[in-house]
Amino acid sequence: MQELVELLSKALVDNPDAVQVNMQEDNNNVLIELRVASEDMGKIIGKQGKIARAIRTLAKVQGAKTGKRVSVEILS
């Protein structure tokens, strides 16, 4: 899951070196923290949050395959 979010994020931003993805796992819950450069926040969020929603959906689908509940937080 962490690799998926990192791969998608690096493909979308202008500064892929600034992308940091941290994963915290607790029982069946997984929290993925995505940090990008402040100038790339708009590209990760997208118009009306569509790209952020798509990233979260893909992470949740991958987590559902392993029986885990996934949350993605986008931070600057």
ROSE-4610 file (N, C-alpha, C; in Angstrom, 1 decimal, always signed):
// ROSE-4610
residu = [M/M/M/Q/Q/Q/E/E/E/L/L/L/V/V/V/E/E/E/L/L/L/L/L/L/S/S/S/K/K/K/A/A/A/L/L/L/V/V/V/D/D/D/N/N/N/P/P/P/D/D/D/A/A/A/V/V/V/Q/Q/Q/V/V/V/N/N/N/M/M/M/Q/Q/Q/E/E/E/D/D/D/N/N/N/N/N/N/N/N/N/V/V/V/L/L/L/I/I/I/E/E/E/L/L/L/R/R/R/V/V/V/A/A/A/S/S/S/E/E/E/D/D/D/M/M/M/G/G/G/K/K/K/I/I/I/I/I/I/G/G/G/K/K/K/Q/Q/Q/G/G/G/K/K/K/I/I/I/A/A/A/R/R/R/A/A/A/I/I/I/R/R/R/T/T/T/L/L/L/A/A/A/K/K/K/V/V/V/Q/Q/Q/G/G/G/A/A/A/K/K/K/T/T/T/G/G/G/K/K/K/R/R/R/V/V/V/S/S/S/V/V/V/E/E/E/I/I/I/L/L/L/S/S/S]
num = [1/1/1/2/2/2/3/3/3/4/4/4/5/5/5/6/6/6/7/7/7/8/8/8/9/9/9/10/10/10/11/11/11/12/12/12/13/13/13/14/14/14/15/15/15/16/16/16/17/17/17/18/18/18/19/19/19/20/20/20/21/21/21/22/22/22/23/23/23/24/24/24/25/25/25/26/26/26/27/27/27/28/28/28/29/29/29/30/30/30/31/31/31/32/32/32/33/33/33/34/34/34/35/35/35/36/36/36/37/37/37/38/38/38/39/39/39/40/40/40/41/41/41/42/42/42/43/43/43/44/44/44/45/45/45/46/46/46/47/47/47/48/48/48/49/49/49/50/50/50/51/51/51/52/52/52/53/53/53/54/54/54/55/55/55/56/56/56/57/57/57/58/58/58/59/59/59/60/60/60/61/61/61/62/62/62/63/63/63/64/64/64/65/65/65/66/66/66/67/67/67/68/68/68/69/69/69/70/70/70/71/71/71/72/72/72/73/73/73/74/74/74/75/75/75/76/76/76]
x = [+0.8/+0.0/+0.9/+1.9/+2.8/+3.5/+3.9/+4.6/+3.6/+2.4/+1.4/+1.2/+1.0/+0.7/+2.0/+3.1/+4.4/+4.5/+4.3/+4.4/+3.5/+2.2/+1.2/+1.6/+2.0/+2.3/+3.5/+4.5/+5.7/+5.5/+4.5/+4.2/+3.4/+2.7/+1.9/+2.5/+3.6/+4.1/+5.3/+5.7/+6.8/+8.1/+8.0/+9.2/+9.1/+9.4/+9.2/+10.1/+11.3/+12.2/+11.6/+10.7/+10.1/+9.0/+8.6/+7.5/+8.0/+7.2/+7.5/+6.3/+6.4/+5.2/+5.6/+4.8/+5.0/+3.7/+3.9/+2.8/+2.9/+1.7/+1.6/+0.5/+0.8/-0.1/-0.5/-1.8/-2.3/-3.5/-3.3/-4.3/-4.7/-5.9/-6.4/-6.5/-6.0/-6.0/-4.7/-4.6/-3.4/-3.6/-2.6/-2.6/-1.4/-1.7/-0.6/-0.6/+0.6/+0.8/+1.6/+1.0/+1.7/+2.1/+3.4/+3.9/+4.5/+4.0/+4.6/+5.0/+5.7/+6.1/+4.8/+4.9/+3.7/+3.2/+4.1/+3.7/+3.1/+3.2/+2.6/+1.3/+0.8/-0.4/-1.6/-1.7/-2.8/-2.8/-1.7/-1.6/-2.0/-1.7/-2.1/-3.6/-4.1/-5.5/-6.4/-6.0/-6.8/-8.0/-8.7/-9.9/-11.0/-11.5/-12.6/-12.2/-10.9/-10.4/-10.5/-10.6/-10.8/-9.5/-8.4/-7.1/-6.9/-7.1/-6.9/-7.9/-9.1/-10.1/-9.7/-9.2/-8.8/-7.6/-6.6/-5.5/-6.0/-6.9/-7.5/-8.3/-9.0/-9.8/-8.9/-7.9/-6.9/-6.3/-5.9/-5.2/-6.2/-7.5/-8.5/-8.8/-8.8/-9.0/-7.9/-6.7/-5.5/-5.6/-6.0/-6.1/-7.2/-8.3/-9.4/-9.0/-8.1/-7.6/-6.9/-6.3/-5.6/-6.4/-7.6/-8.5/-8.1/-7.5/-7.1/-7.9/-8.1/-8.8/-7.8/-7.8/-6.7/-7.3/-6.5/-6.7/-5.5/-5.7/-4.6/-4.8/-3.7/-3.7/-2.7/-3.1/-2.2/-1.7/-0.4/+0.2/+1.2/+1.4/+2.4/+3.6]
y = [-1.2/+0.0/+1.3/+1.2/+2.4/+2.6/+1.5/+1.7/+2.2/+1.8/+2.3/+3.7/+4.2/+5.7/+6.5/+5.9/+6.6/+6.7/+5.6/+5.6/+6.6/+6.5/+7.5/+8.9/+9.2/+10.6/+11.1/+10.3/+10.8/+11.0/+10.3/+10.5/+11.8/+12.3/+13.4/+14.8/+14.8/+16.1/+16.5/+17.8/+18.3/+18.0/+17.9/+17.6/+16.3/+15.2/+13.8/+13.5/+14.2/+14.0/+14.4/+15.3/+15.8/+14.9/+13.9/+13.0/+12.1/+12.1/+11.1/+10.4/+9.1/+8.3/+7.5/+7.6/+6.9/+6.0/+4.8/+3.9/+3.5/+3.6/+3.1/+2.1/+0.9/-0.2/-0.5/-0.7/-1.0/-1.9/-3.2/-4.3/-4.3/-4.0/-4.1/-2.7/-1.7/-0.3/+0.1/+0.8/+1.3/+2.7/+3.5/+5.0/+5.3/+5.9/+6.2/+7.8/+8.3/+9.8/+10.1/+11.0/+11.4/+12.9/+13.1/+14.5/+14.9/+16.0/+16.6/+18.0/+18.6/+20.0/+20.8/+22.0/+22.8/+23.3/+23.4/+23.9/+22.7/+21.5/+20.3/+19.9/+20.6/+20.2/+20.2/+21.2/+21.3/+20.1/+19.7/+18.5/+17.2/+17.1/+15.8/+15.9/+17.0/+17.1/+17.1/+17.9/+17.9/+18.8/+18.9/+19.7/+19.0/+19.8/+19.3/+18.0/+17.8/+16.6/+15.3/+15.3/+14.1/+13.2/+13.8/+13.0/+12.4/+13.2/+12.7/+11.6/+11.7/+10.7/+9.4/+9.6/+8.4/+7.6/+8.4/+7.8/+7.0/+7.7/+7.0/+5.7/+5.8/+4.6/+3.5/+3.8/+2.7/+2.1/+2.9/+2.4/+1.5/+1.9/+1.2/-0.2/-0.2/-1.4/-2.4/-1.9/-2.8/-3.3/-2.4/-2.8/-3.9/-3.7/-4.7/-6.1/-6.2/-7.5/-8.2/-7.5/-8.1/-8.0/-7.5/-7.4/-6.3/-5.2/-4.1/-2.8/-2.0/-0.7/+0.4/+1.1/+2.0/+3.5/+4.4/+5.8/+6.5/+7.5/+8.2/+9.7/+10.2/+11.6/+12.3/+13.5/+14.3/+15.5/+15.6/+16.7/+17.4/+18.7/+19.5/+19.7]
z = [+0.0/+0.0/+0.0/+0.8/+0.9/-0.4/-1.1/-2.4/-3.5/-3.4/-4.4/-4.3/-3.0/-2.8/-3.2/-2.9/-3.3/-4.8/-5.4/-6.9/-7.6/-7.2/-7.7/-7.5/-6.3/-5.9/-6.6/-6.7/-7.4/-8.9/-9.5/-10.9/-11.1/-10.1/-10.2/-10.0/-9.1/-8.7/-9.5/-9.4/-10.1/-9.3/-8.0/-7.2/-6.5/-7.2/-6.6/-5.5/-5.4/-4.3/-3.0/-3.0/-1.7/-1.2/-1.9/-1.5/-0.4/+0.7/+1.8/+2.1/+2.3/+2.6/+3.9/+4.9/+6.2/+6.4/+6.8/+7.1/+8.6/+9.2/+10.6/+10.7/+11.2/+11.2/+12.6/+12.9/+14.2/+14.1/+14.5/+14.3/+12.8/+12.5/+11.1/+10.5/+11.2/+10.7/+10.2/+9.1/+8.5/+8.2/+8.7/+8.4/+7.5/+6.4/+5.4/+5.4/+5.8/+5.7/+4.5/+3.7/+2.4/+2.6/+2.5/+2.6/+1.2/+0.7/-0.5/-0.3/-1.2/-1.2/-1.2/-0.6/-0.6/-1.9/-2.9/-4.2/-5.0/-4.5/-5.2/-4.6/-3.5/-2.9/-3.8/-4.7/-5.6/-6.6/-7.0/-7.9/-7.3/-6.0/-5.3/-5.0/-4.6/-4.2/-5.5/-6.5/-7.8/-7.7/-8.8/-8.8/-8.0/-7.0/-6.1/-5.4/-5.2/-4.5/-5.2/-6.5/-7.3/-7.2/-7.3/-7.3/-6.0/-4.9/-3.6/-3.3/-3.7/-3.5/-4.3/-5.5/-6.2/-5.6/-5.0/-4.3/-3.1/-2.3/-1.2/-1.5/-2.6/-3.1/-3.5/-4.2/-4.6/-3.4/-2.4/-1.2/-0.4/-0.4/+0.4/-0.3/-1.6/-2.4/-2.1/-2.2/-1.9/-0.5/+0.5/+1.9/+2.1/+1.3/+1.5/+1.1/+0.1/-0.3/+0.8/+1.7/+2.8/+4.1/+4.1/+5.2/+6.2/+5.6/+6.5/+6.1/+7.1/+6.8/+6.7/+5.5/+5.2/+5.2/+5.8/+5.7/+5.2/+4.3/+3.7/+4.1/+4.8/+5.1/+4.2/+3.7/+2.9/+3.6/+3.8/+4.6/+3.8/+4.2/+3.5/+4.3]
